[in-house]
Amino acid sequence: MLPPSATLPTVAELNAWSRHTMGEHLGIEITAVEERAIEGRMPVDHRTHQPMGLLHGGASVVLAETLGSIGAVLQVDRSKYACVGLEINANHIKSVRSGYVIGRAEALHLGRTTQIWEIRIRHEESGALICISRITMAVIEVPAKKAQPAA
């Protein structure tokens, strides 16, 4: 699905994709990109806390879905295909109150119509495993643009 001449976007280009999105609102930033993997980090602060001052499980899922979605779309010809989430799950293993969490998404399956990505989220300082998530992405064709009538 990916053209043989395709190159990976830079980290700066990927971070630009997230302007004015939930990812930007939560402070998520992409830190590394590889052919079948992507990494990013998210602050554990007032934007991502639940009322008890711990990292909100939903924020971990947002990080996981952000990384899995970006990783998926990098595998396809974006002029012909889009990737959308079908299902995501997360196991919250350990709590964290501050600092940053680091997520790494790795492709488990890159099919013609579906992709499966595993995302492991760790505390940046301690390295403790915070969450394991898996997302299934659907690969869909982008409708061809209809010709516009002449003015």
N, C-alpha and C positions, 0 to 999 in steps of 0.2 A: 504493500500500500504506500510505503514511503518511497518517493523517487530516489534512485541511486545517487544522484548528485546533491541530495539535500544535506544541509549542514545544520548542526544544532544552534539554536539561538544562544546568545551570551546570557550570563546571569543578569546583567543590567537590562537586556531586552525582556527577559522573563519577568523581572520585577516591574517593568513599565506596563506589562499586560494587566497587572493587578490594580492599577490606579482606579480609584472610585469604586472599589469592590469591598466585600466583607473582609477579604484577606488584608487589604490595606488598613481597614478600620481596626482590625485586631493586631496590627503590627507584624503580620507574617512577611517574611522576606526569603526569597530563594537564595541559597548560598552555594550550590553546586549543581551541575547538570552533566549527566553521562548518557551514553546511548540508551541504556535500559534502566536508568535510575535517576532520581532527583532528590535533592536535600533542601531543607528549609528550616527556619527557626521562627519561634513565636515567643514574645515576652509573657511571663506570668506576672500580671499586674492587674490593676483595677478593671481593665477591659476584658480580661479572661478569667477573673475570679468568680466563684459562686459566693453566696452570702457568708459562708464560714471562712472565707479567705483562702480557699484551696482552688487549684486550677479546675475550672468547670469542664466536665466531661464533654459537653457540647463543643467547647473550644478545641479540645483535642480532635474531635471529629471534623471540625472545620479545617484544621491543619491537615489531617489525613486526606480529606476530600480534595483540598486545594492541590496537594502534592500529587495525588493519584490522577486527578483530572489533567493537570499540566503534563505529567509524564505521558499520559495516554495520547493527548493531542500531538505530542512531539513524535509519535510513531506513525502518523498518517500524513497524507498529502492534504494540507489544510484548505487547498482550493477545491477539493472534492469531498472531503469528509469532516465531520465533527464528532466529538466524543461526549457522551452524556452519561451521568451516573444512573445505574439500574438498581444497585443495592450497595449498602455499606454497613459494616458491623464494626464494633470496637469492644475490646476488653480492657477495662481500666484496672491497672495492676497496682499502682502506687500513687500516692498523692504528692503534690508539690505546692509550695506557697510562694516562691519567688524565683527570680532568675529568668532563664530561658529554657524552653524545651526545643530539642532538635528532632526533626522528623526525616526519615529516609524511606522513600518509596522505591520499591523494586518490582519490575514486571515479573509475574509468574506465568502469564499466558498472554500472548499477542496474536489473537486470531483475526480473521477477516471481519467478523461482525461483533466480537466481544473481546475485551481485555480484562485481565484480573491483576490487580496490584496489591502488594502487601506493604503496609506502612508501620514502621516501628518508631515510636516516639520515646526519647530518652531525656533525662534532665541533663542540661549542658554541663553543669559543674560536677555532679556526682557520677554521671553516667548511668544512673539507675533507670531501668525500664519502667516507663510510666503507662504506656498504652500500646497495644497491638491492634491494628485495624486491617481490614481487607475490603477493597472496593471492586465491584464489577462494573465495567464501563461498556456501554453500547456504542458501536461505531456506526454512524448513520451517514447517508449521502446528503450533501448539501444541495438543495434544489438549484438548478441552473437559473441564472437571472433571466427573466423574461425581457425580450427586446422592448425598449421604450418607444412609444409612437413618436413620429416626427412632430415637431411643434408647428 
